[in-house]
Amino acid sequence: MSRIQLAPHETFQIHELLQLKNNFALKIAGLTDSIADPKLKILLETDLRDSQQQIQELRDFLQASIEPNQ
């Protein structure tokens, strides 16, 4: 993967977004066990999987922005 050039403020914004997504995922993970309604539980589990995938994509994007060109 080629290196992506990010401005410092863009890197900071991505870090903030990652922090928000991580907090969201932790909150959902903590709530899922206590939910009795099956439809709501499925919805939260789906949101959790989506959030985890987005977190990984953002981490990969940041990693690509700091790796030197190969």
C-alpha positions in Angstrom: 0.0 0.0 0.0 1.4 3.4 -0.9 1.8 6.1 1.7 -1.0 8.5 2.2 -0.2 12.1 3.0 -2.3 13.5 5.8 -2.2 17.0 7.3 -1.6 17.1 11.0 -5.2 18.2 11.7 -6.5 15.3 9.6 -4.5 12.9 11.6 -5.8 14.4 14.8 -9.4 14.2 13.6 -9.0 10.5 12.7 -7.6 9.9 16.2 -10.6 11.6 17.7 -13.0 9.6 15.5 -11.2 6.4 16.5 -11.6 7.4 20.2 -15.3 8.0 19.7 -15.8 4.7 17.8 -13.9 2.8 20.5 -16.0 4.3 23.3 -19.1 3.5 21.4 -18.0 -0.1 20.8 -17.2 -0.5 24.5 -20.5 0.9 25.6 -22.4 -1.4 23.2 -20.4 -4.4 24.3 -21.3 -3.7 27.9 -25.0 -3.2 27.2 -25.5 -6.2 24.9 -25.6 -8.8 27.7 -28.3 -7.0 29.7 -30.7 -6.5 26.8 -33.7 -8.8 26.9 -35.4 -7.8 23.6 -34.1 -10.1 20.9 -34.5 -7.5 18.1 -32.7 -4.8 20.0 -30.0 -7.2 20.9 -29.5 -8.2 17.2 -29.4 -4.5 16.3 -26.8 -3.7 18.9 -24.7 -6.7 17.9 -24.8 -5.6 14.3 -23.8 -2.1 15.3 -20.9 -3.5 17.3 -19.6 -5.6 14.4 -19.9 -2.6 12.1 -18.1 -0.4 14.6 -15.3 -2.9 15.0 -14.8 -3.1 11.2 -14.8 0.7 10.9 -12.2 0.9 13.8 -10.0 -1.6 11.9 -10.3 0.3 8.7 -9.4 3.6 10.4 -6.4 2.0 12.0 -5.2 0.6 8.7 -5.7 4.0 7.1 -3.6 5.7 9.8 -0.9 3.0 9.5 -0.7 3.5 5.8 -0.2 7.2 6.4 2.8 6.7 8.7 4.5 3.9 6.9 7.4 4.9 4.6 7.0 4.2 0.8 8.2 0.8 -0.1 
